[in-house]
Amino acid sequence: MLAGAGIIKTEPMAPQNQLVHTQHIVPRWHLQRFTDAHGVLWVYKQNLPTKESRAKGECWERDFYEYSVKGRCTSNRYENWLARIENDAAPIVEKLISLEPLGTSDAAVWASYVASLFLRTQKVREQKAAAMIEETQSPDFIRDLQHEILRAGELVFAEDLRNQVEAFRASIESSSSYYHLVGLEKSTAALGEALMTKNWHVLQSPMERCFVLSDCPVTTVELAPNQQRPGVGFGHTLAAIFLPITPQYAFVAAPALSQWKPVVSPRVVDSINQLTVWFAHKRVFAHANLPQIKALVNGEFGLSSGCNGLGSRRQEARGRGVHRVFVLG
């Protein structure tokens, strides 16, 4: 559908006088597209009653994109940067739905939006912090780090490195927001570039089905022969990246040789919804109160463990042993 192009670098917006403290993890406009005709967003949680809500009241945390280091505060730097990306991406949804070809600029904006939407969530923050803490506790970590520094022409004693790593690990454990946010811009650019190398499609659900959304809405799966494994990194050759954009439409960036019908079968919708529920952090959203969605959330919630789509070779190798096999359609 679209040819690849470079990612547009979006500079963080200047801090505003009035700081924003209610910070949405999934943008309100995206949640609003999953509301019914009365603006009701149906919220599903595992083994709890489905509740009625509004887009404004879901998927937010106070000061989620803020941190303070040595008395210096971020003052909405990342909140404003993300707002710029999501505001630029909002009008592109209608172009995608109408199958209007995207120009280079629009494609870059949408790739940045999908990448940032994957990275900005609570679930990814928790997984990144846990993975870094686990990695730095490995007996080989200090030795490997010392070797890399030595290759760069500098000798640092192991004990000094150990003290620095322990201080870094303590800062992550006390404030995971810092570690999450300091790499957010570079990680978004890297994942956006990976998205631009794939073929883009918009899938339409049949009348008897609908797509659902979650609080960790971007999902990945490896489209390997005979089986598909969820959680592969964006840059993997066989990775497909999914994002539901309305109850009727879902975006997918997929390998060049994969084939997709414009209107997919009910089984494909069910499979994508299963993937969405597996990746969810705490909540799943839909435009209606549907028993089949409730049954799916109760039975399948949070089953995508191990590899999280961040693309680390170590994470992918570790994740392969624990993933349930996913069948797309």
Buried (B, 14 or more C-beta within 10 A) or exposed (E): BBEBBEBBEBEBBEBEEEBBEEBBBBBBBBBBBBBBEEEBBBBBBBEEEBEEBBBBEBBBEEBBBBBEEEEEEBBBBBBBBBBBBBBBBBEBBEBBBEEEEBEBEBBBBBBBBBBBBBBBBBBBBBBBBEBBBEBBEEEEBBEEBBEEEEEEEEEEEEEEBBEEBEEBBEBBEEBBBBBBBBEBBEBBBBBBBBBBBBBBBBBBBEEEBBBBBBBBBBBBBBBEEEEBBBBBBBBBEBBBBBBBBBBBBBBBBBBEEBEBEEEBEEEBBBBBBBBBBBBBBBBBBBBBBBEEBBEBBBEBBBBBBBBBBBBBEEBBEBBBEEBBEBEBE
